[in-house]
Amino acid sequence: MAETSPTGASTGTSTGAPAEDLPDGVATAELFASGKASAVELLDEAIARADRVNPEINAIIGRLDDSARRAAERLDAARDAGEAGSSLAGVPFLTKDLTCTTEGQPYHAGNAALKEAGHTASSTAHLAVMFAELGLVNFGRTNTPEFGLTITTEPLAYGPTANPWNTGHSTGGSSGGSAGAVAGGIVPIAHANDGGGSIRVPAANCGLFGLKPNRGRVSLGPDSGDGWSGFTVDGVVSRSVRDSARVLDGISSPWPGDPYWAPPPSGTFESAAGREPRTLRVGLCAHSEWGPVDPECSQAVEDAGWLLESLGHQVDYSAPDELFHEDFFEHFRTIVSACNVAMLAGFEAAVGRPMARVDTEGDTWALMEIGRKVTGAQYVSAVEWCHAWTRRLAEWWGDHDVLVSPIMAEPPPRLGELRNPETGRGRLNDLLQFTAQWNVAGQPAMSVPLHWTAGGLPVGVQFVGPHASEEMLLSLAGQLELAAPWAGRTPPVWAGTG
C-alpha cells in the first residue's frame, strides 16, 4: 500500500426510507417460519411495492402473480400442517428473463421478435426447480438486454431499466432488471447470471452484493451444459451477503449428466459468510493496461485496500501478468459470437422461421455476422488459447489469495451512452476491462458495495479468488459488511413496505 493516508469513500446522499423497513431474505424467511407473516401476505406486500416503484424504473417486464399466489398458498398450507419449510420459504423473488425458464411461461430474452411471437419456454431449467425448492416465490421476470449481450439493460423490446440511485443512469447489464428491483426495494433477492460481468456489473451499479460463482457450481441443465464454453454461470444479486450465501447453498447441487461441477464446499456457504476469514494475502489492481480508469473507481480500490489492512490482511500492489493480454478479447469474441449463432438457430426452430436482420438489434446482428464466419478450427483454437491463458493466470494465486480491482472502469454510465450507434461500442470497450477475464478463467468473483461517488452513485469493488474459493470470498464479504455496512443506504427511488 502507498504511504499516503486513505481518503475514505464518499457516502453520497440518500433520500429514501431506511432499509430496515424491508428485511433481507433470511429475515423474511424467519417471519414466515415463525408464523408472523404468511407467504400470501409477503407476496401481496411485494406486489404492492412493485406496483409503486416499477413504473419509474422498469425492472420487471412480465408478471407471474397468479402462479406465485398458488405457490404461496401451498407454502402456507404446508406450514400450517406442521411441515418444515425450506430455508427461504415465503420470500418473494424475481427471475431474470434469460435462461432460467419454466415450461409454458413467456420467455423473450430481451428480443422483440420472441416477444411479438408470444414465445414460451419449452422446458423448466434445473435452476428454476432449485429456486422453487428453496421456497422462493417467483412473481415476475426482470428486464435484460437482448440475449444478455451487453452491460446496460436497454432492450428495444422492453425499454431501459433506470437506476434507482439516479434514474438517468444505467443499472448495468445484463442482470440490470434484477438489480434495479432489489436496489429499489421490491424484493430482497433476485436471479442473475454472468457471462462477462452480468452479475457483478449490475451489483456494482446498484449498490448491491453480487457473487459470480465458480464454473460448474450451478447446473445449466437441461438445455445447456456449459454456456459460452463455460463462461456463463447463474446466481443472484442481493442486499445482504448472507442472502447470496443461503441461495448458493440451495442451487449448487450437481445434477445427473452435468458435464462437470465444482468441488463441494467444506461446510455451508452461509456458515462461511458468518465466520471471520483467515489473514489473506491481497493484491490490489487499481488501473488497467487496456485504458484509463476513472479516479472514483481507482479510489474505491485504494480505499478497499486500506480497509483490508485495518482488518489485518496483508496488502500489496500486484496482479497477474496475463490479466490484460492484448489478444484476450479476440478469443473471447470468437467463442461468444459462435455460441450465439447456435443460440439464435435454436430460437429459429422455436418460432418456426428463420430470424432475419430485422428480428434483432444492430449490435446483436453484428455479433452474429462475426460468429457465422468462425470455422470449427478457429473455435477450438480460441477455446484452447483460453485454457492455456487461464493456466498462466492461475500462477499468480501461488503468492496471493485475493485480487481486488474495479468492476468497471467508470461509475454507472448515463442511459443511452452504450446504445449510441456511433459511439456505444467504443464506450463498452472503455468500461469492460476487469470482469470478463474471470468468466474465461472460471474463478469466483464478487462485487462488494464499498464506495459511492459524491453525486450518490454506487461504485462496486471486485474481489477475485482462486478456483472454487467461494467460501473464502463469502467470509471476507461478511467481514467487510460488518466493517463498512451498506444495508442502511437506500436510493431516492425506494419502495420500502409502504
ABEGO torsion letter per residue (X at the ends): XBABBBAEBBAEBBABBBAAABBBAAAAAAAAAAGABBAAAAAAAAAAAAAAAAAAAGABABBAAAAAAAAAAAAAAAAAAGBBBBAABGBBBBBBBBGBBBBGBBBAGGBAAAAAAGBBBABBBAAAAAAAAAGBBBABBBBBBBGGABABBBBAAAEBBBBAABAABBAEOAAAAAAAAAAAGABABBBBBBAAGAAAAAAAAAGBBBBBBBBGABBAOAABABBGGGABBBBBBBABAAAAAAAAAAAABBBBGBABBBBBBABBAAAAAABBBBBBBBBBBABBAAEBBBAAAAAAAAAAAAAAAAAGBBBBBBBBAAAABAAAAAAAAAAAAAAAAAAAAAAAAAAGBBBBAAABBAAAAAAAAAAAABBAAAAAAAAAAAAAAAAAAAAAAAABABBBBBABABBBBBBGAAABAAAAAAAAAAABAAAAAAAAAGBBBBBBBABBBAAGBBBBBBBBBBBGAAAAAAAAAAAAAAABBAAABBBABBAEAX
